[in-house]
Amino acid sequence: MKRILFVDDDSKILDGLRRSLSRDRNRWELEFAVGGEAALQACEKAPFDIVISDMRMPGMDGATLLGHVRERYPQTARVVLSGYSDIPTATRAVPVAHRFLAKPCEAAELRSAIERVGMLQDLMASPELRKVVGAIGDLPSLSRVYSSLMDAMRAAEPSITEIAHIIEGDVPMSAKILQLANSAFFGVARAVTSLQSAVTYLGIDVIKNLALAAEIFTVFQPDSRLPHIYEEVQDNAHRCAGLAERMPVDLKDKDCTVIAALLHDVGELVLAAKMPETLLQVLDLTQRRGCRQYEAEEQILGTSHAEIGAYLLGLWGLPYLAVEAIAHHHRPTRISHQGFDISTAVYVVDVITSAKTLNGTPAPLDPADQQCLDTLKVLDRMEEFRALC
């Protein structure tokens, strides 16, 4: 049973949450704390799976509280539930919160958020995934160059000159960003020949995504027996990112959707670089049985490249909703959805870009995909989405 702690300085708000979630007492252990100090005392008695906190509280505010929770209980999911969204407050919450919910929050939305957070926790802690990660060995950390780049981009007024200078310190990253900036994906009218021009023309958010992609595609070089994997994953990543940019998600979720689409198959690169023998077995089984690759991975490994990639990117600090979308991009119905969200968008993008074509015409959808898309309530929109390609 998941243990969930709600924190607010207003006892009336906590009473309202207690009433709205009263029917969930049989599946969740719910506790309520007035203020940050009381919350930490509750955590010391027994850790929680999820802590959901208001932001503005006297004494210890939500960002400070969740910072302590992150340090002392790193496995605990951290959620902000707040009616305040001013930039300084939101900026302080970014490093310490996995998810953000706005007050007032309907009970159905709150339940859905808790369920999804819990599902991803369970998925990332599954024995099968732990076994695979253990077999892979030490996962690489992000480079010092990338970490410095992220710090520069988080500044109140990021300097384009400084960002370009940092990227120039990493030759492979520089080459990859210039290659991507000049690709057809961005439709640049003229050649981009300098990093400063790339940052200026494409914008900091796009450069951030390209830098992460460059970092990952540099770190994971497939075994020589799998030379095609690298180009296939990279080419598909660019197609997916381009389509994701056109998906009808909320504007605030656009960047997260694009980066999730760009990196959704990174787990395949992990397998190709760290477990090539296993991936060769997977590809052989896929061909012999005519099944999907992730199904063969699940049969052989007990998990798939989707969860493996999400695990790595979660360690690297990718946005929580992007990690969630990557983890579920083959099985999106494992979680509930509120409208056309990031996870739905990434699944739709993957289905469209993976569909084989005959004489330039997309083949009929696989029955399993049809059923899944119908469950997600987007089956009747697939022609609309395909037209965006």
VONU-283223 format. One record per residue (C-alpha): residue in three letters; x, y, z. Coordinates in Angstrom, 2 decimals. Example, Ala and Ser with C-alpha at 12.3 -4.5 7.8 and 13.67 -1.06 7.14 Angstrom:
<sites>
<site type="ALA" c1="12.30" c2="-4.50" c3="7.80"/>
<site type="SER" c1="13.67" c2="-1.06" c3="7.14"/>
</sites>
This chain:
<sites>
<site type="MET" c1="0.00" c2="0.00" c3="0.00"/>
<site type="LYS" c1="1.42" c2="3.37" c3="-1.02"/>
<site type="ARG" c1="2.11" c2="5.83" c3="1.80"/>
<site type="ILE" c1="1.22" c2="9.40" c3="0.80"/>
<site type="LEU" c1="1.82" c2="12.56" c3="2.83"/>
<site type="PHE" c1="-0.05" c2="15.81" c3="2.15"/>
<site type="VAL" c1="1.50" c2="19.01" c3="3.48"/>
<site type="ASP" c1="-0.10" c2="22.46" c3="3.80"/>
<site type="ASP" c1="-0.08" c2="25.28" c3="6.33"/>
<site type="ASP" c1="-3.89" c2="25.52" c3="6.12"/>
<site type="SER" c1="-5.60" c2="22.72" c3="8.07"/>
<site type="LYS" c1="-8.88" c2="23.43" c3="6.24"/>
<site type="ILE" c1="-7.27" c2="22.59" c3="2.91"/>
<site type="LEU" c1="-5.94" c2="19.35" c3="4.39"/>
<site type="ASP" c1="-9.42" c2="18.54" c3="5.72"/>
<site type="GLY" c1="-10.80" c2="19.08" c3="2.21"/>
<site type="LEU" c1="-8.20" c2="16.73" c3="0.75"/>
<site type="ARG" c1="-8.98" c2="14.17" c3="3.44"/>
<site type="ARG" c1="-12.67" c2="14.26" c3="2.54"/>
<site type="SER" c1="-12.16" c2="14.17" c3="-1.24"/>
<site type="LEU" c1="-9.88" c2="11.12" c3="-0.96"/>
<site type="SER" c1="-11.83" c2="9.32" c3="1.77"/>
<site type="ARG" c1="-12.83" c2="6.46" c3="-0.54"/>
<site type="ASP" c1="-9.17" c2="5.78" c3="-1.34"/>
<site type="ARG" c1="-8.28" c2="4.81" c3="2.24"/>
<site type="ASN" c1="-8.46" c2="1.13" c3="1.34"/>
<site type="ARG" c1="-5.73" c2="1.37" c3="-1.29"/>
<site type="TRP" c1="-3.52" c2="4.21" c3="0.00"/>
<site type="GLU" c1="-2.24" c2="5.07" c3="3.45"/>
<site type="LEU" c1="-2.90" c2="8.81" c3="3.66"/>
<site type="GLU" c1="-1.36" c2="11.17" c3="6.21"/>
<site type="PHE" c1="-1.63" c2="14.94" c3="6.57"/>
<site type="ALA" c1="0.85" c2="17.39" c3="8.10"/>
<site type="VAL" c1="0.39" c2="21.08" c3="8.90"/>
<site type="GLY" c1="3.63" c2="22.74" c3="7.81"/>
<site type="GLY" c1="7.10" c2="21.62" c3="6.77"/>
<site type="GLU" c1="8.46" c2="20.81" c3="10.24"/>
<site type="ALA" c1="5.56" c2="18.48" c3="10.98"/>
<site type="ALA" c1="6.05" c2="16.85" c3="7.59"/>
<site type="LEU" c1="9.72" c2="16.08" c3="8.25"/>
<site type="GLN" c1="8.84" c2="14.63" c3="11.64"/>
<site type="ALA" c1="6.29" c2="12.37" c3="9.96"/>
<site type="CYS" c1="8.91" c2="11.26" c3="7.41"/>
<site type="GLU" c1="11.36" c2="10.41" c3="10.20"/>
<site type="LYS" c1="8.86" c2="8.01" c3="11.74"/>
<site type="ALA" c1="8.42" c2="6.13" c3="8.45"/>
<site type="PRO" c1="9.32" c2="7.25" c3="4.89"/>
<site type="PHE" c1="6.56" c2="7.95" c3="2.38"/>
<site type="ASP" c1="6.25" c2="6.87" c3="-1.24"/>
<site type="ILE" c1="4.88" c2="10.27" c3="-2.27"/>
<site type="VAL" c1="4.97" c2="13.70" c3="-0.60"/>
<site type="ILE" c1="2.52" c2="16.30" c3="-1.93"/>
<site type="SER" c1="3.19" c2="19.81" c3="-0.64"/>
<site type="ASP" c1="1.96" c2="23.38" c3="-0.99"/>
<site type="MET" c1="4.65" c2="25.88" c3="-2.01"/>
<site type="ARG" c1="4.08" c2="28.96" c3="0.13"/>
<site type="MET" c1="4.11" c2="28.08" c3="3.81"/>
<site type="PRO" c1="5.43" c2="30.13" c3="6.75"/>
<site type="GLY" c1="8.67" c2="28.97" c3="8.31"/>
<site type="MET" c1="9.65" c2="26.20" c3="5.92"/>
<site type="ASP" c1="8.23" c2="26.62" c3="2.43"/>
<site type="GLY" c1="7.46" c2="23.81" c3="0.01"/>
<site type="ALA" c1="10.68" c2="24.08" c3="-1.99"/>
<site type="THR" c1="12.79" c2="23.81" c3="1.17"/>
<site type="LEU" c1="10.73" c2="20.89" c3="2.46"/>
<site type="LEU" c1="10.96" c2="18.96" c3="-0.79"/>
<site type="GLY" c1="14.69" c2="19.68" c3="-0.92"/>
<site type="HIS" c1="15.09" c2="17.98" c3="2.47"/>
<site type="VAL" c1="12.94" c2="15.07" c3="1.28"/>
<site type="ARG" c1="15.09" c2="14.71" c3="-1.83"/>
<site type="GLU" c1="18.29" c2="14.55" c3="0.24"/>
<site type="ARG" c1="17.03" c2="12.23" c3="2.97"/>
<site type="TYR" c1="14.56" c2="10.06" c3="1.05"/>
<site type="PRO" c1="15.62" c2="10.03" c3="-2.62"/>
<site type="GLN" c1="13.15" c2="7.26" c3="-3.52"/>
<site type="THR" c1="10.19" c2="9.42" c3="-2.47"/>
<site type="ALA" c1="8.25" c2="11.08" c3="-5.30"/>
<site type="ARG" c1="7.80" c2="14.82" c3="-4.73"/>
<site type="VAL" c1="4.73" c2="16.70" c3="-5.94"/>
<site type="VAL" c1="3.82" c2="20.39" c3="-5.66"/>
<site type="LEU" c1="0.14" c2="21.22" c3="-5.14"/>
<site type="SER" c1="-0.07" c2="24.99" c3="-5.10"/>
<site type="GLY" c1="-2.18" c2="27.94" c3="-6.15"/>
<site type="TYR" c1="0.89" c2="30.14" c3="-6.70"/>
<site type="SER" c1="2.81" c2="30.15" c3="-9.96"/>
<site type="ASP" c1="5.02" c2="33.24" c3="-9.83"/>
<site type="ILE" c1="8.34" c2="32.78" c3="-11.60"/>
<site type="PRO" c1="10.72" c2="32.96" c3="-8.58"/>
<site type="THR" c1="8.66" c2="30.40" c3="-6.65"/>
<site type="ALA" c1="8.33" c2="28.08" c3="-9.63"/>
<site type="THR" c1="12.06" c2="28.34" c3="-10.35"/>
<site type="ARG" c1="12.91" c2="27.22" c3="-6.81"/>
<site type="ALA" c1="10.59" c2="24.25" c3="-7.13"/>
<site type="VAL" c1="11.97" c2="22.96" c3="-10.44"/>
<site type="PRO" c1="15.00" c2="21.08" c3="-9.02"/>
<site type="VAL" c1="13.09" c2="19.45" c3="-6.15"/>
<site type="ALA" c1="9.64" c2="18.54" c3="-7.53"/>
<site type="HIS" c1="8.72" c2="15.74" c3="-9.91"/>
<site type="ARG" c1="5.25" c2="17.00" c3="-10.72"/>
<site type="PHE" c1="3.25" c2="20.23" c3="-10.38"/>
<site type="LEU" c1="-0.49" c2="20.39" c3="-9.71"/>
<site type="ALA" c1="-2.48" c2="23.61" c3="-9.47"/>
<site type="LYS" c1="-5.04" c2="24.49" c3="-6.83"/>
<site type="PRO" c1="-7.93" c2="24.03" c3="-6.92"/>
<site type="CYS" c1="-7.34" c2="20.44" c3="-8.06"/>
<site type="GLU" c1="-10.24" c2="18.14" c3="-8.82"/>
<site type="ALA" c1="-10.21" c2="14.84" c3="-6.94"/>
<site type="ALA" c1="-10.12" c2="12.88" c3="-10.21"/>
<site type="GLU" c1="-7.04" c2="14.78" c3="-11.40"/>
<site type="LEU" c1="-5.32" c2="14.30" c3="-8.06"/>
<site type="ARG" c1="-6.07" c2="10.58" c3="-8.04"/>
<site type="SER" c1="-4.78" c2="10.25" c3="-11.60"/>
<site type="ALA" c1="-1.53" c2="12.03" c3="-10.70"/>
<site type="ILE" c1="-1.00" c2="9.80" c3="-7.66"/>
<site type="GLU" c1="-1.71" c2="6.65" c3="-9.67"/>
<site type="ARG" c1="0.71" c2="7.65" c3="-12.41"/>
<site type="VAL" c1="3.48" c2="8.57" c3="-10.00"/>
<site type="GLY" c1="2.98" c2="5.28" c3="-8.18"/>
<site type="MET" c1="3.00" c2="3.27" c3="-11.40"/>
<site type="LEU" c1="6.29" c2="4.79" c3="-12.54"/>
<site type="GLN" c1="7.82" c2="4.17" c3="-9.11"/>
<site type="ASP" c1="6.83" c2="0.51" c3="-9.28"/>
<site type="LEU" c1="8.05" c2="0.19" c3="-12.85"/>
<site type="MET" c1="11.46" c2="1.67" c3="-12.07"/>
<site type="ALA" c1="11.84" c2="-0.53" c3="-8.98"/>
<site type="SER" c1="10.74" c2="-3.79" c3="-10.62"/>
<site type="PRO" c1="13.04" c2="-6.80" c3="-9.97"/>
<site type="GLU" c1="13.32" c2="-7.40" c3="-13.72"/>
<site type="LEU" c1="14.56" c2="-3.89" c3="-14.44"/>
<site type="ARG" c1="16.93" c2="-3.93" c3="-11.46"/>
<site type="LYS" c1="18.38" c2="-7.21" c3="-12.76"/>
<site type="VAL" c1="18.98" c2="-5.76" c3="-16.23"/>
<site type="VAL" c1="20.51" c2="-2.56" c3="-14.87"/>
<site type="GLY" c1="22.74" c2="-4.66" c3="-12.63"/>
<site type="ALA" c1="23.89" c2="-6.65" c3="-15.65"/>
<site type="ILE" c1="24.64" c2="-3.46" c3="-17.57"/>
<site type="GLY" c1="26.94" c2="-2.28" c3="-14.80"/>
<site type="ASP" c1="27.79" c2="1.36" c3="-14.12"/>
<site type="LEU" c1="25.69" c2="3.74" c3="-16.17"/>
<site type="PRO" c1="27.55" c2="6.80" c3="-17.44"/>
<site type="SER" c1="27.03" c2="10.17" c3="-15.83"/>
<site type="LEU" c1="26.39" c2="13.35" c3="-17.73"/>
<site type="SER" c1="29.59" c2="15.11" c3="-18.76"/>
<site type="ARG" c1="30.90" c2="18.19" c3="-16.98"/>
<site type="VAL" c1="30.32" c2="20.16" c3="-20.19"/>
<site type="TYR" c1="26.63" c2="19.24" c3="-20.26"/>
<site type="SER" c1="26.19" c2="20.02" c3="-16.56"/>
<site type="SER" c1="27.83" c2="23.43" c3="-17.05"/>
<site type="LEU" c1="25.59" c2="24.04" c3="-20.04"/>
<site type="MET" c1="22.45" c2="23.31" c3="-18.02"/>
<site type="ASP" c1="23.62" c2="25.67" c3="-15.27"/>
<site type="ALA" c1="24.15" c2="28.46" c3="-17.81"/>
<site type="MET" c1="20.71" c2="27.89" c3="-19.33"/>
<site type="ARG" c1="19.00" c2="28.08" c3="-15.94"/>
<site type="ALA" c1="20.31" c2="31.61" c3="-15.35"/>
<site type="ALA" c1="17.75" c2="34.42" c3="-15.10"/>
<site type="GLU" c1="19.12" c2="35.90" c3="-18.33"/>
<site type="PRO" c1="21.06" c2="33.16" c3="-20.19"/>
<site type="SER" c1="24.01" c2="34.42" c3="-22.21"/>
<site type="ILE" c1="24.08" c2="33.13" c3="-25.78"/>
<site type="THR" c1="27.81" c2="33.85" c3="-25.97"/>
<site type="GLU" c1="28.50" c2="31.87" c3="-22.78"/>
<site type="ILE" c1="26.33" c2="28.95" c3="-23.93"/>
<site type="ALA" c1="28.12" c2="28.78" c3="-27.28"/>
<site type="HIS" c1="31.51" c2="28.95" c3="-25.53"/>
<site type="ILE" c1="30.60" c2="26.03" c3="-23.23"/>
<site type="ILE" c1="29.46" c2="23.87" c3="-26.16"/>
<site type="GLU" c1="32.68" c2="24.65" c3="-28.04"/>
<site type="GLY" c1="34.54" c2="22.93" c3="-25.18"/>
<site type="ASP" c1="33.12" c2="19.59" c3="-26.33"/>
<site type="VAL" c1="34.04" c2="18.83" c3="-29.94"/>
<site type="PRO" c1="31.64" c2="15.87" c3="-30.45"/>
<site type="MET" c1="28.75" c2="17.85" c3="-28.98"/>
<site type="SER" c1="29.62" c2="20.89" c3="-31.12"/>
<site type="ALA" c1="29.69" c2="18.79" c3="-34.29"/>
<site type="LYS" c1="26.42" c2="17.05" c3="-33.47"/>
<site type="ILE" c1="24.54" c2="20.27" c3="-32.68"/>
<site type="LEU" c1="25.71" c2="21.91" c3="-35.89"/>
<site type="GLN" c1="24.74" c2="18.78" c3="-37.83"/>
<site type="LEU" c1="21.27" c2="18.75" c3="-36.29"/>
<site type="ALA" c1="20.81" c2="22.50" c3="-36.68"/>
<site type="ASN" c1="21.47" c2="22.16" c3="-40.41"/>
<site type="SER" c1="19.24" c2="19.10" c3="-40.87"/>
<site type="ALA" c1="15.96" c2="19.20" c3="-42.74"/>
<site type="PHE" c1="14.14" c2="18.80" c3="-39.44"/>
<site type="PHE" c1="14.61" c2="22.51" c3="-38.63"/>
<site type="GLY" c1="14.17" c2="23.86" c3="-42.13"/>
<site type="VAL" c1="16.83" c2="26.54" c3="-41.67"/>
<site type="ALA" c1="16.92" c2="28.84" c3="-44.70"/>
<site type="ARG" c1="20.70" c2="29.22" c3="-44.69"/>
<site type="ALA" c1="23.65" c2="27.19" c3="-43.46"/>
<site type="VAL" c1="24.36" c2="27.49" c3="-39.74"/>
<site type="THR" c1="28.13" c2="27.61" c3="-39.45"/>
<site type="SER" c1="28.73" c2="28.74" c3="-35.86"/>
<site type="LEU" c1="27.41" c2="27.62" c3="-32.50"/>
<site type="GLN" c1="26.46" c2="31.17" c3="-31.59"/>
<site type="SER" c1="24.34" c2="31.36" c3="-34.74"/>
<site type="ALA" c1="22.74" c2="28.01" c3="-33.87"/>
<site type="VAL" c1="21.84" c2="29.19" c3="-30.37"/>
<site type="THR" c1="20.52" c2="32.50" c3="-31.67"/>
<site type="TYR" c1="18.50" c2="31.01" c3="-34.52"/>
<site type="LEU" c1="17.05" c2="27.94" c3="-32.81"/>
<site type="GLY" c1="16.63" c2="29.28" c3="-29.29"/>
<site type="ILE" c1="17.85" c2="28.05" c3="-25.93"/>
<site type="ASP" c1="15.13" c2="25.44" c3="-25.38"/>
<site type="VAL" c1="15.85" c2="23.72" c3="-28.70"/>
<site type="ILE" c1="19.60" c2="23.85" c3="-28.09"/>
<site type="LYS" c1="19.06" c2="22.27" c3="-24.66"/>
<site type="ASN" c1="17.25" c2="19.34" c3="-26.27"/>
<site type="LEU" c1="19.86" c2="18.99" c3="-29.00"/>
<site type="ALA" c1="22.67" c2="19.06" c3="-26.43"/>
<site type="LEU" c1="21.09" c2="16.23" c3="-24.45"/>
<site type="ALA" c1="20.56" c2="14.21" c3="-27.62"/>
<site type="ALA" c1="24.18" c2="14.84" c3="-28.63"/>
<site type="GLU" c1="25.34" c2="13.78" c3="-25.18"/>
<site type="ILE" c1="23.42" c2="10.51" c3="-25.29"/>
<site type="PHE" c1="24.30" c2="9.64" c3="-28.87"/>
<site type="THR" c1="27.96" c2="10.22" c3="-27.99"/>
<site type="VAL" c1="27.92" c2="8.15" c3="-24.80"/>
<site type="PHE" c1="26.24" c2="5.05" c3="-26.20"/>
<site type="GLN" c1="28.17" c2="3.71" c3="-29.18"/>
<site type="PRO" c1="26.73" c2="0.31" c3="-30.23"/>
<site type="ASP" c1="28.77" c2="-2.85" c3="-30.50"/>
<site type="SER" c1="30.39" c2="-3.35" c3="-33.92"/>
<site type="ARG" c1="27.97" c2="-6.23" c3="-34.61"/>
<site type="LEU" c1="25.07" c2="-3.76" c3="-34.48"/>
<site type="PRO" c1="26.27" c2="-0.92" c3="-36.73"/>
<site type="HIS" c1="22.79" c2="-0.10" c3="-38.02"/>
<site type="ILE" c1="21.22" c2="0.53" c3="-34.60"/>
<site type="TYR" c1="22.86" c2="3.91" c3="-34.02"/>
<site type="GLU" c1="21.71" c2="5.47" c3="-37.30"/>
<site type="GLU" c1="18.25" c2="3.90" c3="-37.08"/>
<site type="VAL" c1="17.61" c2="5.17" c3="-33.57"/>
<site type="GLN" c1="19.03" c2="8.60" c3="-34.33"/>
<site type="ASP" c1="17.09" c2="9.04" c3="-37.59"/>
<site type="ASN" c1="13.87" c2="7.89" c3="-35.96"/>
<site type="ALA" c1="14.51" c2="10.23" c3="-33.02"/>
<site type="HIS" c1="14.65" c2="13.24" c3="-35.34"/>
<site type="ARG" c1="11.47" c2="12.20" c3="-37.18"/>
<site type="CYS" c1="9.64" c2="11.69" c3="-33.90"/>
<site type="ALA" c1="10.82" c2="15.00" c3="-32.47"/>
<site type="GLY" c1="9.70" c2="16.83" c3="-35.60"/>
<site type="LEU" c1="6.23" c2="15.29" c3="-35.43"/>
<site type="ALA" c1="5.99" c2="15.80" c3="-31.67"/>
<site type="GLU" c1="6.51" c2="19.52" c3="-32.24"/>
<site type="ARG" c1="3.20" c2="19.50" c3="-34.14"/>
<site type="MET" c1="1.19" c2="17.44" c3="-31.66"/>
<site type="PRO" c1="-1.79" c2="19.23" c3="-30.01"/>
<site type="VAL" c1="-0.49" c2="19.11" c3="-26.44"/>
<site type="ASP" c1="-0.76" c2="22.06" c3="-24.06"/>
<site type="LEU" c1="1.76" c2="24.76" c3="-24.91"/>
<site type="LYS" c1="3.41" c2="24.38" c3="-21.49"/>
<site type="ASP" c1="4.07" c2="20.70" c3="-22.30"/>
<site type="LYS" c1="5.48" c2="21.24" c3="-25.80"/>
<site type="ASP" c1="9.19" c2="21.17" c3="-24.91"/>
<site type="CYS" c1="8.75" c2="18.14" c3="-22.67"/>
<site type="THR" c1="6.87" c2="16.31" c3="-25.44"/>
<site type="VAL" c1="9.61" c2="17.02" c3="-27.98"/>
<site type="ILE" c1="12.45" c2="15.86" c3="-25.74"/>
<site type="ALA" c1="10.53" c2="12.68" c3="-24.76"/>
<site type="ALA" c1="9.94" c2="11.90" c3="-28.45"/>
<site type="LEU" c1="13.58" c2="12.66" c3="-29.25"/>
<site type="LEU" c1="14.88" c2="10.27" c3="-26.58"/>
<site type="HIS" c1="12.17" c2="7.62" c3="-26.34"/>
<site type="ASP" c1="14.33" c2="4.82" c3="-27.81"/>
<site type="VAL" c1="17.55" c2="5.59" c3="-25.94"/>
<site type="GLY" c1="17.14" c2="2.29" c3="-24.07"/>
<site type="GLU" c1="17.81" c2="0.51" c3="-27.34"/>
<site type="LEU" c1="21.18" c2="2.27" c3="-27.55"/>
<site type="VAL" c1="21.91" c2="1.21" c3="-23.97"/>
<site type="LEU" c1="21.30" c2="-2.43" c3="-24.91"/>
<site type="ALA" c1="23.33" c2="-2.13" c3="-28.12"/>
<site type="ALA" c1="26.29" c2="-0.64" c3="-26.25"/>
<site type="LYS" c1="26.15" c2="-2.55" c3="-22.97"/>
<site type="MET" c1="24.34" c2="-5.85" c3="-23.72"/>
<site type="PRO" c1="24.93" c2="-6.54" c3="-27.44"/>
<site type="GLU" c1="24.60" c2="-10.32" c3="-27.13"/>
<site type="THR" c1="21.19" c2="-9.95" c3="-25.55"/>
<site type="LEU" c1="20.03" c2="-7.46" c3="-28.18"/>
<site type="LEU" c1="21.15" c2="-9.83" c3="-30.94"/>
<site type="GLN" c1="19.02" c2="-12.56" c3="-29.32"/>
<site type="VAL" c1="16.11" c2="-10.11" c3="-29.17"/>
<site type="LEU" c1="16.42" c2="-9.20" c3="-32.85"/>
<site type="ASP" c1="16.63" c2="-12.89" c3="-33.80"/>
<site type="LEU" c1="13.49" c2="-13.69" c3="-31.79"/>
<site type="THR" c1="11.71" c2="-10.70" c3="-33.33"/>
<site type="GLN" c1="12.45" c2="-11.98" c3="-36.82"/>
<site type="ARG" c1="11.65" c2="-15.64" c3="-36.12"/>
<site type="ARG" c1="8.32" c2="-14.99" c3="-34.39"/>
<site type="GLY" c1="7.26" c2="-11.89" c3="-36.26"/>
<site type="CYS" c1="6.65" c2="-10.09" c3="-32.96"/>
<site type="ARG" c1="7.53" c2="-6.56" c3="-31.97"/>
<site type="GLN" c1="10.98" c2="-5.86" c3="-30.63"/>
<site type="TYR" c1="9.77" c2="-4.68" c3="-27.22"/>
<site type="GLU" c1="7.73" c2="-7.90" c3="-26.87"/>
<site type="ALA" c1="10.84" c2="-9.98" c3="-27.55"/>
<site type="GLU" c1="12.76" c2="-7.87" c3="-25.00"/>
<site type="GLU" c1="10.07" c2="-8.50" c3="-22.41"/>
<site type="GLN" c1="10.23" c2="-12.23" c3="-23.07"/>
<site type="ILE" c1="14.01" c2="-12.42" c3="-22.79"/>
<site type="LEU" c1="14.71" c2="-9.67" c3="-20.23"/>
<site type="GLY" c1="11.43" c2="-9.29" c3="-18.39"/>
<site type="THR" c1="11.46" c2="-5.59" c3="-19.31"/>
<site type="SER" c1="12.01" c2="-3.50" c3="-22.46"/>
<site type="HIS" c1="14.16" c2="-0.71" c3="-23.84"/>
<site type="ALA" c1="11.36" c2="1.71" c3="-22.88"/>
<site type="GLU" c1="11.80" c2="1.15" c3="-19.14"/>
<site type="ILE" c1="15.60" c2="0.88" c3="-19.44"/>
<site type="GLY" c1="15.83" c2="4.25" c3="-21.19"/>
<site type="ALA" c1="13.43" c2="5.85" c3="-18.70"/>
<site type="TYR" c1="15.52" c2="4.56" c3="-15.80"/>
<site type="LEU" c1="18.71" c2="6.10" c3="-17.17"/>
<site type="LEU" c1="17.10" c2="9.41" c3="-18.10"/>
<site type="GLY" c1="15.46" c2="9.60" c3="-14.68"/>
<site type="LEU" c1="18.91" c2="9.32" c3="-13.11"/>
<site type="TRP" c1="20.08" c2="12.09" c3="-15.42"/>
<site type="GLY" c1="17.34" c2="14.43" c3="-14.25"/>
<site type="LEU" c1="15.11" c2="14.47" c3="-17.32"/>
<site type="PRO" c1="11.69" c2="16.03" c3="-16.57"/>
<site type="TYR" c1="9.47" c2="13.55" c3="-14.73"/>
<site type="LEU" c1="6.66" c2="13.66" c3="-17.31"/>
<site type="ALA" c1="9.16" c2="12.95" c3="-20.11"/>
<site type="VAL" c1="10.52" c2="9.96" c3="-18.18"/>
<site type="GLU" c1="6.97" c2="8.73" c3="-17.69"/>
<site type="ALA" c1="6.15" c2="9.07" c3="-21.39"/>
<site type="ILE" c1="9.34" c2="7.21" c3="-22.38"/>
<site type="ALA" c1="8.68" c2="4.40" c3="-19.89"/>
<site type="HIS" c1="5.16" c2="3.83" c3="-21.24"/>
<site type="HIS" c1="5.63" c2="4.61" c3="-24.93"/>
<site type="HIS" c1="4.80" c2="1.04" c3="-25.95"/>
<site type="ARG" c1="2.14" c2="0.44" c3="-23.30"/>
<site type="PRO" c1="0.47" c2="3.82" c3="-22.61"/>
<site type="THR" c1="-2.73" c2="2.29" c3="-21.24"/>
<site type="ARG" c1="-0.86" c2="1.20" c3="-18.10"/>
<site type="ILE" c1="-1.59" c2="4.71" c3="-16.80"/>
<site type="SER" c1="-4.65" c2="6.96" c3="-16.77"/>
<site type="HIS" c1="-4.71" c2="10.05" c3="-18.97"/>
<site type="GLN" c1="-6.11" c2="13.55" c3="-18.64"/>
<site type="GLY" c1="-6.86" c2="14.52" c3="-22.23"/>
<site type="PHE" c1="-4.16" c2="14.53" c3="-24.94"/>
<site type="ASP" c1="-1.13" c2="14.49" c3="-22.69"/>
<site type="ILE" c1="2.61" c2="13.96" c3="-23.21"/>
<site type="SER" c1="2.46" c2="10.17" c3="-22.90"/>
<site type="THR" c1="-0.37" c2="9.94" c3="-25.43"/>
<site type="ALA" c1="1.48" c2="12.22" c3="-27.84"/>
<site type="VAL" c1="4.72" c2="10.20" c3="-27.69"/>
<site type="TYR" c1="2.82" c2="6.95" c3="-28.26"/>
<site type="VAL" c1="0.98" c2="8.42" c3="-31.25"/>
<site type="VAL" c1="4.25" c2="9.74" c3="-32.69"/>
<site type="ASP" c1="5.90" c2="6.34" c3="-32.28"/>
<site type="VAL" c1="3.00" c2="4.54" c3="-33.97"/>
<site type="ILE" c1="3.02" c2="6.93" c3="-36.93"/>
<site type="THR" c1="6.78" c2="6.91" c3="-37.50"/>
<site type="SER" c1="7.02" c2="3.12" c3="-37.05"/>
<site type="ALA" c1="4.25" c2="2.32" c3="-39.55"/>
<site type="LYS" c1="5.48" c2="0.71" c3="-42.72"/>
<site type="THR" c1="4.41" c2="2.23" c3="-46.00"/>
<site type="LEU" c1="3.40" c2="0.65" c3="-49.28"/>
<site type="ASN" c1="3.88" c2="2.83" c3="-52.37"/>
<site type="GLY" c1="4.02" c2="5.88" c3="-50.13"/>
<site type="THR" c1="0.74" c2="5.02" c3="-48.38"/>
<site type="PRO" c1="0.80" c2="4.13" c3="-44.67"/>
<site type="ALA" c1="-0.11" c2="0.52" c3="-43.98"/>
<site type="PRO" c1="-3.23" c2="-0.19" c3="-41.90"/>
<site type="LEU" c1="-2.75" c2="0.14" c3="-38.17"/>
<site type="ASP" c1="-1.88" c2="-2.98" c3="-36.22"/>
<site type="PRO" c1="-4.97" c2="-4.32" c3="-34.37"/>
<site type="ALA" c1="-3.19" c2="-3.92" c3="-31.02"/>
<site type="ASP" c1="-2.42" c2="-0.28" c3="-31.83"/>
<site type="GLN" c1="-6.00" c2="0.27" c3="-32.98"/>
<site type="GLN" c1="-7.29" c2="-1.02" c3="-29.66"/>
<site type="CYS" c1="-4.81" c2="1.07" c3="-27.69"/>
<site type="LEU" c1="-5.56" c2="4.24" c3="-29.67"/>
<site type="ASP" c1="-9.27" c2="3.62" c3="-29.19"/>
<site type="THR" c1="-8.75" c2="3.30" c3="-25.43"/>
<site type="LEU" c1="-6.83" c2="6.57" c3="-25.50"/>
<site type="LYS" c1="-9.75" c2="8.13" c3="-27.43"/>
<site type="VAL" c1="-7.59" c2="9.25" c3="-30.37"/>
<site type="LEU" c1="-8.20" c2="6.52" c3="-32.96"/>
<site type="ASP" c1="-10.54" c2="8.73" c3="-34.99"/>
<site type="ARG" c1="-7.84" c2="11.46" c3="-35.12"/>
<site type="MET" c1="-5.03" c2="9.37" c3="-36.61"/>
<site type="GLU" c1="-5.51" c2="10.68" c3="-40.15"/>
<site type="GLU" c1="-5.32" c2="14.19" c3="-38.76"/>
<site type="PHE" c1="-2.06" c2="13.34" c3="-36.95"/>
<site type="ARG" c1="-0.59" c2="11.58" c3="-39.98"/>
<site type="ALA" c1="-1.25" c2="14.69" c3="-42.08"/>
<site type="LEU" c1="1.15" c2="16.55" c3="-39.77"/>
<site type="CYS" c1="4.09" c2="14.44" c3="-40.93"/>
</sites>
